[in-house]
Every structure is written in C-alpha cells, then in structure tokens.
Amino acid sequence: MPPSPSVPPAERLLNLVIALVNTSVAMTKQQVRVGVAGYGDAPSTEAFERMFERDKDTLRSLGIPIVTVDAGGHSDEVGYRIDNDAYALPPVDLTPAELGVVALAAQLWSDKTLRTDISRAMTKLRAAGAGEAAGDAVAGITPRVRAAGDAYGPLLEAISERRVVSFRYRAANTGQEMTRHVEPWRIAARGGGWYFAGFDRDRQAPRVFRLSRITGRVRVTGAARAFEIPDVDVDAMLGERVGAERTAVLAVVPERAQAVRARAKEVVPVVGPSEHTGRTGRTDGRDVLEVPFRSRSAFADELAAYADAVVVLAPGDLRGEVLHRLRAAARLGEADRG
C-alpha cells in the first residue's frame, strides 16, 4: 500500500489545539504522539520531541496558553492542556456604531453563499442588545444598501485593471435596452442603490449607470491600462441621480431613533402632550422632527426598522412606503405563527 500523505504543519497545529482544549485532565507526550493526527509522521522519538516542542512554542507565541500539568503519584510523566479560562474569548460587547458597521458588512454578503450564516450571526448579536433602543442603533446607523448584484465583481476588476467594459443597459426614461461600451472609473452606493461612473465611448461623454439596470453579463474587454481614471467629482455626478432633497415630518417616541434625530433640521421638545397643529410640537407624547431625505425607498427602509417608534406624518408617499413594509412584515409574522 502507498504511504499516507503527511499532515501539513498548520493542520497539525490545529489538531493539537483541538485535542488540548478538549482533554478532560491533560495529555502526555505519548498520548499526543498516538492520538493527534500529524505526530505519527515523526520517524523517531527524537524527531517527535523536536516537533512537539516546536509546536508548543509556536502556539504559545500566538497567545494560546498551553500549561504543563504534573501527573503526580508514582509517575514522572507530565501532561499538557490548554487553560480554557485564559483561552476563552470575553463576551462580545459591541458599541452601537460597531454593530452598525458589522451589519453593513453583512449586507454586502446578502446575495452570497454566506448569507445564511451571517443572518444567524446578526440575529444573535441583536439578541444580545439591551431592548428596543439597542435595535435602534442598528436601524439608524447602518446604511441601507441593496445587494450590488452580479455586475459588481466584473466592474471592480475592470476599474482595477483599467479595462473597458460592455453590457446591456435599460434606460430609466424609455425602458429601451442598448449595448454600452464604457471606461469605468468609480463604484459607489447612493440612496440605497449601487452606481458606477465612467466614460461612455458611444456617447463620448462621462455618464453614471445604475447597476440594477444592467441586464445580462458585464464583459471586460480589451487590454489592461487602456485609459487613465481622471480626477473628477464622482460624488457630484452621483448626487444628480438620487433625487432632490425633500423633508419628512416624523413623530418619534422620546429617547428613540437617535440616528434620525441627529439628522433633523428642527426638533421641538414639549413638556406636556398637545395637539399636532403644524410642523412642530408634539403628537401623542411624541417629538415632531423635520428630517431631510433624498431616496424615498431607502428612507422608508430605515424608518420601517424602527417599527412603532416612528410615525411618518408627511409626505404621504413616504408614509405609504413605510406602511407597505410594516404590513408585509406583519404578514410574515402571522405566517410564522401559523
């Protein structure tokens, strides 16, 4: 029979960590040599001793606390284990801002193979929060960004290599699809959607394209370093695509939705309840805020995440978008209970 392949050093180290973490008391050298995959490759006792000592030093240098245990009694043999108290990670205690960053990173994987594991992880992190206000932190700080889709990867590659791309694109005003040939410059998220800016070779002018309107595959063509990326104000180019600024009037539960409050143009706290007679004051014990926004869909996503802590008073189309999301969530909850 052919000899079995040797275990790579990294795998051997991992096997040793797993064995020493899970041992009930300690493992002797002989037990390590016989029971841990990778150490049986040693051709002699001396070679095993050198391998084991080297691996112990490596793990200790990585911060893994391997301790030596005197067996006692009539045996001179010593054992080894990992101090689980010293090795265990402390409780995860993320600030609201840190949790928001983690949630944003999870959104970028929402259409990938890891989405199930990430969804479970985010659920556990939110469950570790301190009530409803902890959920506000994620809802308000995390930017709402839809999945970038299949076009993102090829475009990013083309920008890095400065190569021309071609794709079918559906125009927003006519719905007509045409093939475009573009020198891509930058990718950015604005108003809850993904865009990229570049030079349209067919129109001989700079243009901005929304990734969700790209149909079919993005093809990277031509030689690398085919063009230079100019120093242009991409933010200004993208800003023209996310709509004019509007103002929402919101009734917010006191001490809730801090991220929305931080963006408010006007906040008028009132010591007692009063009828809502205008764009300021208090409604049913809630503070009334005026908050600017551009993307109705993205802002509706954010406000719906606050559930009943935020009520949209105006404009009507934003209120309708939020109610649509809340009703859809309620139907999902009823289906789960059924």
N, C-alpha and C positions, 0 to 999 in steps of 0.2 A: 504494500500500500504506500502511496506517496506520502511524504511527511506533511503534517498540517501546517498551514501558514502561521508565522509568528504574529503575536498580537502587537499592534503599534503602541509606542510608548504612551501616547495620550490616552488611548483606551485602557491601557494597563493602570495608569494613574487613576482614572475614573473608577475602574473596578475596585481598586484599593480603597478609595474614599467610600464607596457604597458598602463595602464589607466592614470597614471600621466604624461607620456610622450605625450599622445595624447589628453589630455584635452585642450580645447581652452583657458580657463582662469585659473580655479582652481577647485578642487573638495572638497566639505565639507566632514566632517566625515560621515554624514548621507548618502551622495551620495556614498561614498566608501562602507559603510555597505550594501547598497542596490544593487549597481551596479557592485561591484568587486567580482568575484567568490571566495569563501573561507571565507568571513567575515560573511556571513549569518549563518555559523555554530556556531557562538558565542551564548551561551544560554541566555545572558543578556547584557544590555548596558554596565555594568561594565566590563564584560568579553571581550566585543568588544573593549572597550577603552584600556585595557591592551594589547590585541593582536595587535591593531593598533600601539600603542606607541612602543611596542617591535619590530614590523616590520620596523617602521621608523628608529629606532636606528640601526637595522641590516643593512639596505640599506645604511645609511649614513656611517657606518663603512666600507662598501665595496666601498666607494667613489662615491656613487650616490647622487647628490646634490638635495635633497628634500628641497624646500623652503616653508615658510609659507606666505600666502597672506591674508592681512586684507581685508575683504569684503567691509568695509566702509558703508556709508549710515546709515540706521536705523537698520542694522543687526549687531549683535555681533558675528555672525558666522564667523570663519576663514576658509580659504581653503588651499589646498596643491597642489603643482605641482612640476615637475622636471625642473630645469633650463636647457633647451636644449642647450644653448650656452656653458655652462660649461660641459655638459654631452657628447657633440658630440666629436667623435674621430678626431684628427688632420688629415690633408691629409697624405695618405700613401706615404712615401718618402724613398724607399729602395735604398741602395747603390748597385752598380753592383754585389759585392760579395754576399750581402744578397739576391738579386734577383736570383743569381745563385743557392744558397742553396735551396730556395723555389722551383725553377724549378727542381732540383734534387729530392726533396721530392715528387713532383708531378709525376715524372717518376715512382717511386715505387708504385704508385696507378694507373698506366696506364691501368692495366687489372682488376681493381676492380670496384665496383658499384659506386664509387665516381668520376669516370674518367670524366663524362660529366660536373659536377660542377667544378672540378679542371681545366678542359680545358678552361671553360669560365673565371674563375678567372685569369688564366695565361694570357689569351688574354687581359683582362682589365689592368693587371699590365704592360704588354708590351706596350699597347697603351698609358700608362701614361709616357713612357720614352721620351727621347729627341732625336728623329730622329733615323737615321740608326746606329749611334755609340752606342746608348743605346741597340739596338738589338745585337750588337757585344758582349756586356758584357754577355748576357745570352748564346749566342752561344759558346763563348770561355771558360767561367768559368765553366759552367755546364758540368759535366762529362756525356758522352753518355753511358747510361746503358740500355740494353734491359730489358723487363719485366722478372722477375725471374721465373714466371710460378707456376704451382700447387705444384711442388716439394719443394718449399722454406719453406712453413709452417711446413710440417712434419719433414723436416731436422732440422729446427731450434728447434723444440720441442725435437727431439731426442738428439741433442747436449746438450740442457739444462738439460735433464734427464739422459744423458749418456746411451742411449739405442741403440741397434743395429738396422739397417735398411736393408731392402731388396727391390730390384727394378730391373726392366728390363733395360738394358743399351745397346745402339747401339755403337759399336766400330767405331772410326773415320777412321781407315785404311781399314777395311774389310766390314763395314756395318752390321756385324753379331750382333744379339741381344742375350744377355745371362743374366741370373739372377745373381745379385751380392749381397753379404752379407758384409756389411761394418760397422765399428765403426766410425761414423762421428766426425771430430774434429773441423773444421772451415768452414765458408762460406765466400766467398769474390768475388768482382767484379773486373775483369781484362780484358782489351782490349775490353770493350763493352759487355762482357758476364759474366755469373754467374758460379762459380765453387765451389766445396767443396772438401776438403782434408780429408782423413781418412785412416783407416787400413782395407785393403781388406782381409777378412778372407779366401776367396777362394784361393788367391794367396800368403797369408801370407807375405804381404809387404805393405808399405804405397803407396797410389795411389791418383791421382787427377781426378775428374769426372766433366764434363761439364753438367750443369743442363738441357740444351736444348737437350741433347742426352738421357735423361731419358725418357723411354716410359712407359705409364701406371702410376699407383699409386705407391707412396713410402709408404711402410708398416713399421711401427715402431713395433718392436717385442722384446720379452724378458723382463727381469727385469730391473728396473732402477739401475743406478750406476753399470752397468755391466763391465765398463772399466774406466781407467784413461786417460785423454787427455794429451799427452806428450808435453813437451816444445820443439816444432820443429819450424824450419824456414819455415812457411807456404808460405811466400812471395816468397822464393826461389823455392818451389815446384810449385807454380802457375806461376812463371815467365817463367818456361820452356814451358808452354802451350800456350803462347800468341805470339810466333814467335820471330824471330831475329830482332834486330833493323835495320831499313832502314832509308834513308834520302830522304825527299821530297824537291823539288825546287819549290818555290812558288813566284808568282808576286803579290804583295799586295799593295793596294791603301794606300798612305801615311796617317798616323794617324788612320788607321783602323786595326781591328783584333789584338788588343793588347795582347790577351792571346796567340796567335800563335807567335807573335814577342818575347814574354817572353821566349819561348822555343827554339828559333832559335839559332843554333850554330854560324851562321855568318849572319850579317846584314850589307850591304854596301850602305849607302845613297849616292846619287849623286845629285849635284846641278842642273844639266840640263839633259834633256832626251838624251838617247843614245841607240844604238842598243844592243840587248842582244847577246853578243858574247861568254859567258861562264856561269859559275855558280855564278857570282857576277855581280853587276852593276844595271842597271835599264831598265825596259821594258815598253814603252808607259807611262812614268811618274810614274811607279810603282817601289817600292823597291823589290829587289830579296832576298829572305830568304832561308836558308837551315835549315830545321826543322826535327829532328829525330822522328820516329814513329815506332810502332810495329804492331798494328792491322790496316790493310788496311780499313776494313769495318767501324770501329769506327772513324778513322781519316777522312774518306770520309763523314760520317755523320756530323762531326764538320765543315769541310770545306764547305760543301754544305749550311750550315746555314748562311754563310757569303755572299751567292749569288755572285754577280759580283765583290765584293770587293776583292776576292781572286781567282787567276787563277793558276791551277796546271800546271807547265811546265814539271815536271818529278817526279816519274816514270810514264810510260804510263798506267799501270794497275790502279794506284790510280786516274789518270786523268779520265780514263774511268768510274770508280765507281762514281766520283763526277758528271760527265756529266749525267750519268744514273739517279741520284737522281734529278738533276735540270730539266731534261726533263720530268720526272714523275710529278714534282711539277708544271711545266708549263701546262701539260695536265690537271691536276686538276683545275688550274685556268681557262683554256678555258672552261672546263665543267661547272664550276660555273657561268661563264658569259653567257653560252648558256642557 
